[in-house]
Amino acid sequence: MVVAHVPVTRALPRPGVGRRRAAGRRAALGLLLVSPALLLSLVFFVVPLVLLVVMSFADWPLLGQVRPAGLANYARAFGDDTFARALVFSVLFTVALVPLSLLVSYAAAVMVRGEGRVVSFVRTAFFVPVVIGFTAAAYMASVMLMPGTGVLNVLFRSLGLSDGQTAWFTDPTRAFWAIVVLTVWKGMGVAMILLMAGMQAVPGEVYDAAKIDGAGWWRREASVTFPLIRRQFALCLILAVSGTLLVFDQFFVLTKGGPSGATTTAVMYTYAQSFVRYNLGYGAALSMIITAIILALAVIQLRALRAGGGEAQS
Protein backbone atom coordinates (compact mmCIF):
# COMPACT_ATOMS: atom_id res chain seq x y z
CA MET A 1 0.00 0.00 0.00
CA VAL A 2 1.43 3.31 -1.07
CA VAL A 3 0.90 6.27 1.23
CA ALA A 4 0.98 9.59 -0.51
CA HIS A 5 2.92 12.33 1.29
CA VAL A 6 1.18 15.66 0.97
CA PRO A 7 3.66 18.53 1.45
CA VAL A 8 2.76 20.87 4.25
CA THR A 9 2.92 24.51 3.20
CA ARG A 10 3.33 27.30 5.73
CA ALA A 11 1.70 30.64 5.21
CA LEU A 12 4.35 33.17 4.33
CA PRO A 13 4.05 36.74 5.60
CA ARG A 14 2.66 39.15 3.11
CA PRO A 15 5.19 41.36 1.35
CA GLY A 16 5.79 44.60 3.21
CA VAL A 17 4.51 43.41 6.61
CA GLY A 18 8.02 42.94 7.98
CA ARG A 19 9.08 46.34 6.77
CA ARG A 20 6.05 47.97 8.35
CA ARG A 21 6.73 46.23 11.66
CA ALA A 22 10.37 47.34 11.60
CA ALA A 23 9.31 50.88 10.80
CA GLY A 24 6.80 50.77 13.64
CA ARG A 25 9.48 49.59 16.08
CA ARG A 26 11.81 52.37 14.94
CA ALA A 27 9.05 54.93 15.34
CA ALA A 28 8.26 53.65 18.84
CA LEU A 29 11.95 53.79 19.78
CA GLY A 30 12.26 57.31 18.41
CA LEU A 31 9.18 58.41 20.36
CA LEU A 32 10.63 56.86 23.51
CA LEU A 33 13.92 58.69 23.03
CA VAL A 34 12.30 62.10 22.47
CA SER A 35 9.65 61.65 25.17
CA PRO A 36 11.68 63.54 27.85
CA ALA A 37 11.97 66.56 25.54
CA LEU A 38 8.27 66.28 24.63
CA LEU A 39 7.35 66.14 28.31
CA LEU A 40 9.44 69.22 29.10
CA SER A 41 7.90 71.08 26.15
CA LEU A 42 4.42 70.08 27.30
CA VAL A 43 4.98 71.16 30.90
CA PHE A 44 6.95 74.35 30.29
CA PHE A 45 5.51 75.57 26.97
CA VAL A 46 2.19 74.04 25.91
CA VAL A 47 0.47 74.09 29.31
CA PRO A 48 1.59 77.67 30.17
CA LEU A 49 0.53 78.85 26.70
CA VAL A 50 -2.93 77.32 27.10
CA LEU A 51 -3.21 78.83 30.59
CA LEU A 52 -2.15 82.21 29.19
CA VAL A 53 -4.91 82.07 26.57
CA VAL A 54 -7.49 81.15 29.22
CA MET A 55 -6.30 83.93 31.55
CA SER A 56 -6.52 86.52 28.77
CA PHE A 57 -10.29 85.99 28.60
CA ALA A 58 -10.83 86.29 32.35
CA ASP A 59 -10.65 88.77 35.18
CA TRP A 60 -7.88 86.94 37.01
CA PRO A 61 -6.70 88.63 40.23
CA LEU A 62 -3.73 87.34 42.19
CA LEU A 63 -6.06 86.56 45.10
CA GLY A 64 -9.80 86.23 44.83
CA GLN A 65 -12.39 84.80 42.51
CA VAL A 66 -11.70 84.36 38.82
CA ARG A 67 -14.51 85.72 36.63
CA PRO A 68 -14.98 85.40 32.85
CA ALA A 69 -14.30 88.67 31.04
CA GLY A 70 -14.77 87.75 27.39
CA LEU A 71 -13.01 90.24 25.14
CA ALA A 72 -12.90 92.97 27.78
CA ASN A 73 -9.15 92.64 28.36
CA TYR A 74 -8.43 92.90 24.64
CA ALA A 75 -10.77 95.88 24.26
CA ARG A 76 -8.97 97.57 27.15
CA ALA A 77 -5.59 96.83 25.58
CA PHE A 78 -6.53 98.38 22.22
CA GLY A 79 -7.73 101.49 24.04
CA ASP A 80 -4.70 101.74 26.35
CA ASP A 81 -2.60 104.71 25.24
CA THR A 82 0.26 103.79 27.59
CA PHE A 83 0.53 100.33 26.08
CA ALA A 84 0.43 101.84 22.59
CA ARG A 85 3.33 104.17 23.46
CA ALA A 86 5.29 101.27 24.96
CA LEU A 87 4.67 99.19 21.84
CA VAL A 88 5.75 102.05 19.56
CA PHE A 89 8.91 102.50 21.63
CA SER A 90 9.68 98.76 21.30
CA VAL A 91 9.21 98.99 17.53
CA LEU A 92 11.49 102.04 17.31
CA PHE A 93 14.11 100.23 19.35
CA THR A 94 13.83 97.25 17.00
CA VAL A 95 14.13 99.43 13.90
CA ALA A 96 17.24 101.13 15.30
CA LEU A 97 18.89 98.00 16.69
CA VAL A 98 18.32 95.22 14.15
CA PRO A 99 20.06 96.76 11.08
CA LEU A 100 23.02 97.90 13.19
CA SER A 101 23.27 94.50 14.90
CA LEU A 102 23.16 92.55 11.63
CA LEU A 103 25.71 94.87 10.02
CA VAL A 104 28.14 94.48 12.93
CA SER A 105 27.56 90.71 13.06
CA TYR A 106 28.19 90.37 9.32
CA ALA A 107 31.41 92.39 9.59
CA ALA A 108 32.55 90.26 12.53
CA ALA A 109 31.72 87.06 10.60
CA VAL A 110 33.85 88.26 7.70
CA MET A 111 36.73 88.87 10.11
CA VAL A 112 36.59 85.44 11.76
CA ARG A 113 35.61 83.12 8.90
CA GLY A 114 39.22 82.17 8.24
CA GLU A 115 41.56 79.87 10.14
CA GLY A 116 44.45 80.48 12.51
CA ARG A 117 45.16 81.14 16.17
CA VAL A 118 44.60 84.88 15.94
CA VAL A 119 41.28 84.37 14.17
CA SER A 120 40.19 81.82 16.80
CA PHE A 121 41.09 84.26 19.59
CA VAL A 122 39.15 87.11 17.96
CA ARG A 123 36.20 84.78 17.33
CA THR A 124 36.14 83.79 21.00
CA ALA A 125 36.44 87.41 22.12
CA PHE A 126 33.46 88.40 19.98
CA PHE A 127 31.37 85.49 21.28
CA VAL A 128 32.17 85.83 25.01
CA PRO A 129 29.53 88.56 25.68
CA VAL A 130 26.80 86.11 24.63
CA VAL A 131 27.38 83.97 27.72
CA ILE A 132 26.97 86.99 30.01
CA GLY A 133 23.42 87.50 31.22
CA PHE A 134 21.69 90.69 30.12
CA THR A 135 21.11 91.68 33.73
CA ALA A 136 24.81 91.35 34.56
CA ALA A 137 25.77 93.22 31.39
CA ALA A 138 23.32 96.02 32.25
CA TYR A 139 24.74 96.39 35.76
CA MET A 140 28.24 96.46 34.27
CA ALA A 141 27.14 99.21 31.86
CA SER A 142 25.63 101.22 34.72
CA VAL A 143 29.00 101.17 36.51
CA MET A 144 30.98 102.01 33.39
CA LEU A 145 28.69 104.94 32.52
CA MET A 146 28.30 106.31 36.03
CA PRO A 147 28.68 110.11 36.17
CA GLY A 148 32.06 111.21 37.47
CA THR A 149 33.65 107.81 38.06
CA GLY A 150 32.50 105.72 35.10
CA VAL A 151 35.21 104.54 32.73
CA LEU A 152 33.57 106.13 29.69
CA ASN A 153 32.99 109.45 31.43
CA VAL A 154 36.58 109.54 32.67
CA LEU A 155 37.81 108.79 29.13
CA PHE A 156 35.65 111.52 27.60
CA ARG A 157 36.85 114.00 30.23
CA SER A 158 40.49 113.14 29.52
CA LEU A 159 39.88 113.69 25.78
CA GLY A 160 38.11 116.97 26.44
CA LEU A 161 34.82 115.73 24.96
CA SER A 162 32.76 116.31 28.12
CA ASP A 163 33.06 117.29 31.77
CA GLY A 164 32.76 113.64 32.81
CA GLN A 165 29.46 114.19 34.60
CA THR A 166 27.14 112.91 31.86
CA ALA A 167 24.16 111.01 33.28
CA TRP A 168 23.56 108.62 30.41
CA PHE A 169 20.35 107.02 31.66
CA THR A 170 18.40 110.07 32.78
CA ASP A 171 17.95 111.42 29.26
CA PRO A 172 15.70 109.31 26.98
CA THR A 173 17.79 109.83 23.83
CA ARG A 174 21.15 109.11 25.47
CA ALA A 175 19.68 106.10 27.28
CA PHE A 176 18.16 104.79 24.05
CA TRP A 177 21.42 104.80 22.11
CA ALA A 178 23.53 103.63 25.04
CA ILE A 179 21.29 100.58 25.39
CA VAL A 180 21.36 100.03 21.62
CA VAL A 181 25.17 99.84 21.74
CA LEU A 182 25.06 97.58 24.81
CA THR A 183 22.58 95.21 23.15
CA VAL A 184 24.58 95.04 19.92
CA TRP A 185 27.76 94.21 21.86
CA LYS A 186 25.95 91.62 23.97
CA GLY A 187 24.09 89.76 21.21
CA MET A 188 26.22 90.01 18.08
CA GLY A 189 28.03 86.71 18.77
CA VAL A 190 25.10 84.44 17.90
CA ALA A 191 24.46 86.01 14.48
CA MET A 192 28.22 86.11 13.88
CA ILE A 193 28.53 82.34 14.37
CA LEU A 194 25.51 81.57 12.17
CA LEU A 195 26.74 83.82 9.36
CA MET A 196 30.31 82.54 9.70
CA ALA A 197 29.11 78.94 9.35
CA GLY A 198 27.27 79.87 6.17
CA MET A 199 30.32 81.67 4.77
CA GLN A 200 32.61 78.72 5.48
CA ALA A 201 30.21 76.43 3.59
CA VAL A 202 30.59 78.43 0.37
CA PRO A 203 32.87 76.45 -2.01
CA GLY A 204 36.21 78.07 -2.71
CA GLU A 205 35.80 77.38 -6.42
CA VAL A 206 32.97 79.92 -6.53
CA TYR A 207 35.27 82.65 -5.25
CA ASP A 208 38.01 81.56 -7.68
CA ALA A 209 35.60 81.83 -10.58
CA ALA A 210 34.51 85.29 -9.43
CA LYS A 211 38.15 86.41 -9.20
CA ILE A 212 38.82 85.14 -12.73
CA ASP A 213 35.84 87.20 -13.90
CA GLY A 214 37.48 90.26 -12.35
CA ALA A 215 35.16 90.67 -9.33
CA GLY A 216 36.70 92.63 -6.47
CA TRP A 217 36.14 91.98 -2.76
CA TRP A 218 32.98 94.08 -2.48
CA ARG A 219 31.55 92.52 -5.63
CA ARG A 220 32.27 89.00 -4.34
CA GLU A 221 30.59 89.75 -1.03
CA ALA A 222 27.51 91.27 -2.67
CA SER A 223 27.13 88.82 -5.57
CA VAL A 224 28.53 85.57 -4.15
CA THR A 225 28.67 85.46 -0.37
CA PHE A 226 25.46 87.21 0.59
CA PRO A 227 23.14 85.38 -1.86
CA LEU A 228 24.55 82.01 -0.75
CA ILE A 229 24.01 82.75 2.97
CA ARG A 230 20.53 84.22 2.45
CA ARG A 231 18.87 81.60 4.66
CA GLN A 232 21.32 82.08 7.52
CA PHE A 233 20.83 85.83 7.27
CA ALA A 234 17.04 85.40 7.33
CA LEU A 235 17.30 83.24 10.46
CA CYS A 236 19.44 85.93 12.12
CA LEU A 237 16.88 88.56 11.11
CA ILE A 238 13.96 86.61 12.60
CA LEU A 239 15.85 85.97 15.85
CA ALA A 240 16.92 89.61 16.08
CA VAL A 241 13.45 91.04 15.48
CA SER A 242 11.66 88.68 17.88
CA GLY A 243 14.31 89.08 20.57
CA THR A 244 14.38 92.87 20.31
CA LEU A 245 10.60 93.23 20.51
CA LEU A 246 10.80 91.26 23.77
CA VAL A 247 13.49 93.53 25.24
CA PHE A 248 13.15 93.88 29.00
CA ASP A 249 16.25 93.33 31.15
CA GLN A 250 18.45 96.21 30.04
CA PHE A 251 15.74 98.87 30.30
CA PHE A 252 14.43 97.46 33.57
CA VAL A 253 17.89 97.62 35.16
CA LEU A 254 19.21 100.85 33.62
CA THR A 255 16.21 103.18 33.25
CA LYS A 256 13.28 101.52 35.08
CA GLY A 257 11.21 102.76 32.13
CA GLY A 258 11.96 106.41 32.89
CA PRO A 259 12.17 109.25 32.78
CA SER A 260 8.38 109.63 32.90
CA GLY A 261 7.83 106.33 31.09
CA ALA A 262 9.78 107.45 28.01
CA THR A 263 11.79 104.20 27.84
CA THR A 264 9.06 101.76 28.86
CA THR A 265 8.95 98.77 26.53
CA ALA A 266 5.90 96.64 25.78
CA VAL A 267 7.20 93.76 27.89
CA MET A 268 7.99 96.11 30.80
CA TYR A 269 4.43 97.45 30.71
CA THR A 270 3.07 93.89 30.60
CA TYR A 271 5.26 92.99 33.57
CA ALA A 272 4.01 96.00 35.52
CA GLN A 273 0.36 95.15 34.86
CA SER A 274 0.85 91.49 35.77
CA PHE A 275 3.23 91.52 38.73
CA VAL A 276 3.07 95.06 40.12
CA ARG A 277 -0.63 95.82 39.76
CA TYR A 278 -1.63 92.12 39.80
CA ASN A 279 -3.95 92.41 36.78
CA LEU A 280 -3.01 88.94 35.59
CA GLY A 281 -5.83 88.63 33.08
CA TYR A 282 -5.03 91.96 31.48
CA GLY A 283 -1.31 91.14 31.48
CA ALA A 284 -2.09 87.84 29.74
CA ALA A 285 -4.05 89.69 27.05
CA LEU A 286 -1.12 92.06 26.50
CA SER A 287 1.21 89.05 26.22
CA MET A 288 -1.04 87.45 23.61
CA ILE A 289 -1.06 90.66 21.54
CA ILE A 290 2.75 90.86 21.63
CA THR A 291 2.99 87.16 20.70
CA ALA A 292 0.61 87.65 17.77
CA ILE A 293 2.69 90.60 16.49
CA ILE A 294 5.91 88.58 16.67
CA LEU A 295 4.34 85.59 14.91
CA ALA A 296 2.95 87.83 12.17
CA LEU A 297 6.34 89.43 11.60
CA ALA A 298 8.02 86.01 11.49
CA VAL A 299 5.54 84.76 8.89
CA ILE A 300 6.06 87.88 6.77
CA GLN A 301 9.83 87.46 6.91
CA LEU A 302 9.64 83.76 6.01
CA ARG A 303 7.38 84.47 3.02
CA ALA A 304 9.68 87.25 1.88
CA LEU A 305 12.60 84.81 2.14
CA ARG A 306 10.82 82.22 0.00
CA ALA A 307 9.89 84.82 -2.60
CA GLY A 308 13.45 86.13 -2.69
CA GLY A 309 14.84 82.60 -2.93
CA GLY A 310 12.52 81.80 -5.82
CA GLU A 311 13.60 84.90 -7.68
CA ALA A 312 17.24 84.11 -7.07
CA GLN A 313 16.85 80.56 -8.38
CA SER A 314 14.95 81.64 -11.43
C-alpha positions in Angstrom: 0.0 0.0 0.0 1.4 3.3 -1.1 0.9 6.3 1.2 1.0 9.6 -0.5 2.9 12.3 1.3 1.2 15.7 1.0 3.7 18.5 1.4 2.8 20.9 4.3 2.9 24.5 3.2 3.3 27.3 5.7 1.7 30.6 5.2 4.4 33.2 4.3 4.0 36.7 5.6 2.7 39.2 3.1 5.2 41.4 1.3 5.8 44.6 3.2 4.5 43.4 6.6 8.0 42.9 8.0 9.1 46.3 6.8 6.0 48.0 8.3 6.7 46.2 11.7 10.4 47.3 11.6 9.3 50.9 10.8 6.8 50.8 13.6 9.5 49.6 16.1 11.8 52.4 14.9 9.0 54.9 15.3 8.3 53.7 18.8 11.9 53.8 19.8 12.3 57.3 18.4 9.2 58.4 20.4 10.6 56.9 23.5 13.9 58.7 23.0 12.3 62.1 22.5 9.7 61.6 25.2 11.7 63.5 27.9 12.0 66.6 25.5 8.3 66.3 24.6 7.3 66.1 28.3 9.4 69.2 29.1 7.9 71.1 26.1 4.4 70.1 27.3 5.0 71.2 30.9 6.9 74.3 30.3 5.5 75.6 27.0 2.2 74.0 25.9 0.5 74.1 29.3 1.6 77.7 30.2 0.5 78.9 26.7 -2.9 77.3 27.1 -3.2 78.8 30.6 -2.2 82.2 29.2 -4.9 82.1 26.6 -7.5 81.2 29.2 -6.3 83.9 31.5 -6.5 86.5 28.8 -10.3 86.0 28.6 -10.8 86.3 32.3 -10.7 88.8 35.2 -7.9 86.9 37.0 -6.7 88.6 40.2 -3.7 87.3 42.2 -6.1 86.6 45.1 -9.8 86.2 44.8 -12.4 84.8 42.5 -11.7 84.4 38.8 -14.5 85.7 36.6 -15.0 85.4 32.9 -14.3 88.7 31.0 -14.8 87.7 27.4 -13.0 90.2 25.1 -12.9 93.0 27.8 -9.2 92.6 28.4 -8.4 92.9 24.6 -10.8 95.9 24.3 -9.0 97.6 27.1 -5.6 96.8 25.6 -6.5 98.4 22.2 -7.7 101.5 24.0 -4.7 101.7 26.3 -2.6 104.7 25.2 0.3 103.8 27.6 0.5 100.3 26.1 0.4 101.8 22.6 3.3 104.2 23.5 5.3 101.3 25.0 4.7 99.2 21.8 5.8 102.0 19.6 8.9 102.5 21.6 9.7 98.8 21.3 9.2 99.0 17.5 11.5 102.0 17.3 14.1 100.2 19.4 13.8 97.2 17.0 14.1 99.4 13.9 17.2 101.1 15.3 18.9 98.0 16.7 18.3 95.2 14.1 20.1 96.8 11.1 23.0 97.9 13.2 23.3 94.5 14.9 23.2 92.6 11.6 25.7 94.9 10.0 28.1 94.5 12.9 27.6 90.7 13.1 28.2 90.4 9.3 31.4 92.4 9.6 32.5 90.3 12.5 31.7 87.1 10.6 33.9 88.3 7.7 36.7 88.9 10.1 36.6 85.4 11.8 35.6 83.1 8.9 39.2 82.2 8.2 41.6 79.9 10.1 44.4 80.5 12.5 45.2 81.1 16.2 44.6 84.9 15.9 41.3 84.4 14.2 40.2 81.8 16.8 41.1 84.3 19.6 39.2 87.1 18.0 36.2 84.8 17.3 36.1 83.8 21.0 36.4 87.4 22.1 33.5 88.4 20.0 31.4 85.5 21.3 32.2 85.8 25.0 29.5 88.6 25.7 26.8 86.1 24.6 27.4 84.0 27.7 27.0 87.0 30.0 23.4 87.5 31.2 21.7 90.7 30.1 21.1 91.7 33.7 24.8 91.3 34.6 25.8 93.2 31.4 23.3 96.0 32.2 24.7 96.4 35.8 28.2 96.5 34.3 27.1 99.2 31.9 25.6 101.2 34.7 29.0 101.2 36.5 31.0 102.0 33.4 28.7 104.9 32.5 28.3 106.3 36.0 28.7 110.1 36.2 32.1 111.2 37.5 33.6 107.8 38.1 32.5 105.7 35.1 35.2 104.5 32.7 33.6 106.1 29.7 33.0 109.5 31.4 36.6 109.5 32.7 37.8 108.8 29.1 35.7 111.5 27.6 36.8 114.0 30.2 40.5 113.1 29.5 39.9 113.7 25.8 38.1 117.0 26.4 34.8 115.7 25.0 32.8 116.3 28.1 33.1 117.3 31.8 32.8 113.6 32.8 29.5 114.2 34.6 27.1 112.9 31.9 24.2 111.0 33.3 23.6 108.6 30.4 20.4 107.0 31.7 18.4 110.1 32.8 17.9 111.4 29.3 15.7 109.3 27.0 17.8 109.8 23.8 21.1 109.1 25.5 19.7 106.1 27.3 18.2 104.8 24.1 21.4 104.8 22.1 23.5 103.6 25.0 21.3 100.6 25.4 21.4 100.0 21.6 25.2 99.8 21.7 25.1 97.6 24.8 22.6 95.2 23.2 24.6 95.0 19.9 27.8 94.2 21.9 26.0 91.6 24.0 24.1 89.8 21.2 26.2 90.0 18.1 28.0 86.7 18.8 25.1 84.4 17.9 24.5 86.0 14.5 28.2 86.1 13.9 28.5 82.3 14.4 25.5 81.6 12.2 26.7 83.8 9.4 30.3 82.5 9.7 29.1 78.9 9.3 27.3 79.9 6.2 30.3 81.7 4.8 32.6 78.7 5.5 30.2 76.4 3.6 30.6 78.4 0.4 32.9 76.4 -2.0 36.2 78.1 -2.7 35.8 77.4 -6.4 33.0 79.9 -6.5 35.3 82.6 -5.3 38.0 81.6 -7.7 35.6 81.8 -10.6 34.5 85.3 -9.4 38.1 86.4 -9.2 38.8 85.1 -12.7 35.8 87.2 -13.9 37.5 90.3 -12.4 35.2 90.7 -9.3 36.7 92.6 -6.5 36.1 92.0 -2.8 33.0 94.1 -2.5 31.6 92.5 -5.6 32.3 89.0 -4.3 30.6 89.8 -1.0 27.5 91.3 -2.7 27.1 88.8 -5.6 28.5 85.6 -4.2 28.7 85.5 -0.4 25.5 87.2 0.6 23.1 85.4 -1.9 24.6 82.0 -0.7 24.0 82.7 3.0 20.5 84.2 2.4 18.9 81.6 4.7 21.3 82.1 7.5 20.8 85.8 7.3 17.0 85.4 7.3 17.3 83.2 10.5 19.4 85.9 12.1 16.9 88.6 11.1 14.0 86.6 12.6 15.9 86.0 15.8 16.9 89.6 16.1 13.4 91.0 15.5 11.7 88.7 17.9 14.3 89.1 20.6 14.4 92.9 20.3 10.6 93.2 20.5 10.8 91.3 23.8 13.5 93.5 25.2 13.1 93.9 29.0 16.3 93.3 31.2 18.4 96.2 30.0 15.7 98.9 30.3 14.4 97.5 33.6 17.9 97.6 35.2 19.2 100.8 33.6 16.2 103.2 33.3 13.3 101.5 35.1 11.2 102.8 32.1 12.0 106.4 32.9 12.2 109.2 32.8 8.4 109.6 32.9 7.8 106.3 31.1 9.8 107.5 28.0 11.8 104.2 27.8 9.1 101.8 28.9 8.9 98.8 26.5 5.9 96.6 25.8 7.2 93.8 27.9 8.0 96.1 30.8 4.4 97.4 30.7 3.1 93.9 30.6 5.3 93.0 33.6 4.0 96.0 35.5 0.4 95.1 34.9 0.9 91.5 35.8 3.2 91.5 38.7 3.1 95.1 40.1 -0.6 95.8 39.8 -1.6 92.1 39.8 -3.9 92.4 36.8 -3.0 88.9 35.6 -5.8 88.6 33.1 -5.0 92.0 31.5 -1.3 91.1 31.5 -2.1 87.8 29.7 -4.0 89.7 27.1 -1.1 92.1 26.5 1.2 89.0 26.2 -1.0 87.4 23.6 -1.1 90.7 21.5 2.8 90.9 21.6 3.0 87.2 20.7 0.6 87.7 17.8 2.7 90.6 16.5 5.9 88.6 16.7 4.3 85.6 14.9 2.9 87.8 12.2 6.3 89.4 11.6 8.0 86.0 11.5 5.5 84.8 8.9 6.1 87.9 6.8 9.8 87.5 6.9 9.6 83.8 6.0 7.4 84.5 3.0 9.7 87.3 1.9 12.6 84.8 2.1 10.8 82.2 0.0 9.9 84.8 -2.6 13.5 86.1 -2.7 14.8 82.6 -2.9 12.5 81.8 -5.8 13.6 84.9 -7.7 17.2 84.1 -7.1 16.9 80.6 -8.4 14.9 81.6 -11.4 
